[in-house]
Amino acid sequence: MQNNVTVEELKAKAVELRLNIAKTTFNATSGHVGGSMSCADMLVALYFKYLNINPEDPDWYERDRFILSKGHCALAYVPCLAMRGYISLDEVLKNFNKTGSAYGMHPDSKKIRGCDASTGSLGHGMPMGVGMALGLQMKGVNSKVVVMTGDGEVQEGSNWEAAMAASMFKLKNFIWIIDRNKLEIDGPTEQEMALEPLDKKVEAFGCKVIKCNGNNMAEVDKALAQAWAMEGPVCIISETEKGYGIKEFEGQAKCHYCSFGDNEKDLQVYLDEIKARG
Ligand SMILES: Cc1ncc(C[n+]2csc(CCOP(=O)(O)OP(=O)(O)O)c2C)c(N)n1
């Protein structure tokens, strides 16, 4: 833990992030809304409380690293980096996914201040993160490396190869977060390629497991505090709702990629709902 921020303050930031996801999507006309809304609380808790980072010096060697392996959720990640002071929020809101913009649908570490890895092709964040954590551990640098994957994403074998390596190399500094929103692109994970019992599988690959309700900030805060205090590799299974914040989207596979209406009046209705949900 790096900053003394209250759960109430983090909750307010998560609402702000969801509002920014909605506005960014509206200006971009559409985007990967469902998985962005589900992981917003976890991103806020990481960036505003737990990660040891310095937006003034994004390449500071001793910083903690974060990799958004489910890179299609740049729609949450890039506004979060802007809220944390790495880039201009105005630019993100106006230019996200526009031709020539630094802020494409998937994050590009060469173009975005504070972004530790380019992602978008699923299944690559874990191997990259394990390599980073191993390198830091070999150099005696005590920084954390945190990788967030989707749950549909972990159907790819590369995640499990990386988990095996994290446990073999006893990566004390490695934290894997699975955004367990139970839906992937076409429907429920359990119908596409069943993952359960996910906790037992992760444990069998050598990671300690923490479970939390990833849309309840008090639980997110507790899970991250535990993970930060433990010796890794550790995995937080963050149980979330795809599309969290908008009733019409929640639990619906069609919110994987959708819009917030096509006129300002529609957008305002969604913004009001996000604010009212708190
Ligand atoms: C290697 C690869 N295959 C396919 C895709 C297309 N794709 C983008 S998102 C997605 C579904 C991901 O589901 P999940 O990991 O559960 O993400 P979330 O529900 O959190 O959005 C797929 C298949 C991709 N980006 N990369």
The ligand as a Tripos MOL2 file, in Angstrom:
@<TRIPOS>MOLECULE
LIG
   26    27     1     0     0
SMALL
NO_CHARGES

@<TRIPOS>ATOM
      1 C1         -5.4000  -13.9650  -29.1230 C.3       1 LIG1
      2 C2         -6.7250  -13.2780  -29.2390 C.ar      1 LIG1
      3 N1         -7.8010  -13.9480  -29.6960 N.ar      1 LIG1
      4 C3         -9.0000  -13.3440  -29.7920 C.ar      1 LIG1
      5 C4         -9.1390  -12.0250  -29.4540 C.ar      1 LIG1
      6 C5        -10.4860  -11.3300  -29.6220 C.3       1 LIG1
      7 N2        -11.1120  -11.0490  -28.3180 N.ar      1 LIG1
      8 C6        -11.1070   -9.8190  -27.7850 C.ar      1 LIG1
      9 S1        -11.8660   -9.7650  -26.3120 S.2       1 LIG1
     10 C7        -12.2240  -11.4030  -26.3550 C.ar      1 LIG1
     11 C8        -12.9480  -12.0830  -25.2270 C.3       1 LIG1
     12 C9        -12.2090  -11.9860  -23.9440 C.3       1 LIG1
     13 O1        -13.0160  -12.4370  -22.8920 O.3       1 LIG1
     14 P1        -12.5630  -12.1310  -21.4130 P.3       1 LIG1
     15 O2        -11.1370  -12.4830  -21.2530 O.co2     1 LIG1
     16 O3        -13.5060  -12.8230  -20.5000 O.co2     1 LIG1
     17 O4        -12.6690  -10.5530  -21.3390 O.3       1 LIG1
     18 P2        -13.7310   -9.6010  -20.6320 P.3       1 LIG1
     19 O5        -15.0180  -10.3700  -20.4370 O.co2     1 LIG1
     20 O6        -13.1390   -9.2190  -19.3320 O.co2     1 LIG1
     21 O7        -13.9010   -8.4380  -21.5590 O.co2     1 LIG1
     22 C10       -11.7500  -11.9860  -27.5290 C.ar      1 LIG1
     23 C11       -11.8990  -13.4060  -27.8820 C.3       1 LIG1
     24 C12        -7.9960  -11.3310  -28.9880 C.ar      1 LIG1
     25 N3         -8.0280  -10.0570  -28.6210 N.pl3     1 LIG1
     26 N4         -6.8160  -11.9930  -28.8740 N.ar      1 LIG1
@<TRIPOS>BOND
     1     1     2 1
     2     2     3 ar
     3     2    26 ar
     4     3     4 ar
     5     4     5 ar
     6     5     6 1
     7     5    24 ar
     8     6     7 1
     9     7     8 ar
    10     7    22 ar
    11     8     9 ar
    12     9    10 ar
    13    10    11 1
    14    10    22 ar
    15    11    12 1
    16    12    13 1
    17    13    14 1
    18    14    15 2
    19    14    16 1
    20    14    17 1
    21    17    18 1
    22    18    19 2
    23    18    20 1
    24    18    21 1
    25    22    23 1
    26    24    25 1
    27    24    26 ar
@<TRIPOS>SUBSTRUCTURE
     1 LIG1         1 GROUP 0 **** ****
